[in-house]
Amino acid sequence: MIYFEKVSKTYKNGDKVLDCVTFKIEPREFVSIVGHSGAGKTTLLKMLLAEDHPTEGFVFFGSSDVSKLKKDQKNKFRRKVGVIFQDFRLLPHKTAYENVSFAMEAAGRTEEEIESDVPHVLELVDLGDKMWNFPHELSGGEKQRLAIARAIVNQPDLLIADEPTGNLDPINTFEIVQILKKINELGTTVILTTHNKGVIDSVGKRVITMDKGRVTRDDKSGKFSL
Amino acid sequence: MFITNTKRIIKAALVNFWRNKTVSMSAVLVVSITLLVFGSLIFSNAALDSVLLQLKDKVDINVYFTVDAGEEDILELKKSLESFPEVESVEYVSREMALENFRKNHENDQTTLEALDELGDNPLGATLNVQANETDQYESIAKFLGENSSSSSIIDKVNYYQNKLVIDRLTKIISNTERVGFVVTLILIIISIIITFNTIRLAIYIAKEEISVMMLVGASNRYVRGPFVIEGVLYGIISSALALIIFLPVTFYLGSFTEKLLGVNVFEYYLTNFFHILLILLVSGVFLGVFSSYLAVRKYLKV
């Protein structure tokens, strides 16, 4: 489903952040990417989201070359991919309900679909009673669960989680990981980047280890090792 | 889909406007001040025009005819003067009227009147009072009168050459005032536009993160930009209404004062030109809001 083919990225100042990265992710896989800060994890995800382009090599999502998407194709493509971040990136002036419904509106869904799906997905991440709260009224764990609800409401083929537990305590971290595993079991491909050893060990699935822009290990059922 | 989207964009704009009250209010305030500047410029231009018009009206040249000039010749000259595009009006004062005016002006000067009676005959010639559209056109009119040989025999004198210095100076003052007024107006308008543009840009800069999140969720450019542009429209509408309301008591208060000083009552001017001013302020307010928002958001749509 996703192919990274000899992808390299060199910035104008000569920094090489990715060096000939090649790997493949099958549908319904749960892949964790680990590595030190600056190993190139976030750059990798940015290329998958068409936020950044490789200097060499290709990134394929299905049969389309992500870096060659035009503006409106890019928007459509992003609706097929859900993303969550360490800093949540919620819309601060919108309620929990509106944060989720905005993603559906952007995808051009009807009012009926929005009215039935939003409460349902908020219930799924256990935020049914905080639907009308604004992000600043939610705890860190709740914010991240809201971000997950927003990411999955359009039933994406792929969910990208960029250090989703970086700002959370162990209990919230555990909850988020359980939700991600559940989403994966329901059929969505999940890519997770993290520093957290406990997270990797509790997932117990494929682990790609990166260092200085290169893939150094790719274990089928990996443990955290740096 | 288009209608649904438009509805959603308008709703989002209204909700944003309400929830970001502080930001919205400061934007409205700045746009209002800009519109107040625009309005004041309209009023001061009206006042300036009225003052200059009064000055211009005071300037004319008089053509004095000899005592034995025939009335038909004078009226013919009047007709040919009136056919000039530069000439606004020509007033004919006959010998009899000139005498009457003279008597009226010297009502209390008994010796002069007695001297006049002693003469028995009317010593005064007829005159033509010529008023031009612009003060700098008197020279060519005077030249025409001097060169026209058929009339030069009946013309006693043209007082342009006596008044030349005053007329020239006045012409200079008027054209300079108009030029300075235009430049000042232009500078003030440019400053106001820059300030408004920067305030709205700042308001949207605050929403920079939000815009990038919207893009990441897959919203189209139009869908992200829409609410900001509609908010710009709102700034324009509210600000122009505010400015129009503020001008009511201000012009009312200044009305009689400006009438005495400048010959134009700004309150009356405001009321008679209300719809004209409303249109100018509304259009410029909405244009400023929309244009600034559009440009400001564009910068952040390139994710």
Contacts between the chains, C-beta under 8 A, distances in Angstrom:
chain1	res1	chain2	res2	distance
A	49	B	216	7.1
A	51	B	216	7.9
A	51	B	303	6.2
A	71	B	221	7.3
A	72	B	220	6.8
A	75	B	218	5.1
A	75	B	219	7.0
A	75	B	220	5.1
A	76	B	218	7.1
A	77	B	218	7.7
A	78	B	215	7.8
A	78	B	216	6.5
A	78	B	217	7.1
A	78	B	218	3.7
A	79	B	217	7.7
A	79	B	218	3.8
A	83	B	216	6.0
A	89	B	209	7.2
A	89	B	212	7.9
A	89	B	213	4.8
A	89	B	216	7.3
A	90	B	213	7.4
A	91	B	210	5.4
A	91	B	213	6.0
A	91	B	214	7.4
A	92	B	210	7.0
A	93	B	15	7.9
A	93	B	16	6.4
A	93	B	19	4.7
A	93	B	20	6.4
A	93	B	210	7.4
A	102	B	214	7.2
A	102	B	217	6.6
A	102	B	219	7.5
A	103	B	217	4.6
A	103	B	218	7.4
A	105	B	5	8.0
A	105	B	8	5.5
A	105	B	219	7.8
A	105	B	223	7.5
A	106	B	214	6.9
A	106	B	217	5.3
A	106	B	218	5.3
A	106	B	219	3.6
A	106	B	220	7.3
A	106	B	223	6.0
A	107	B	218	6.2
A	108	B	1	6.1
A	108	B	5	7.8
A	110	B	4	7.4
A	111	B	4	7.3
A	150	B	217	7.1
A	154	B	218	7.9
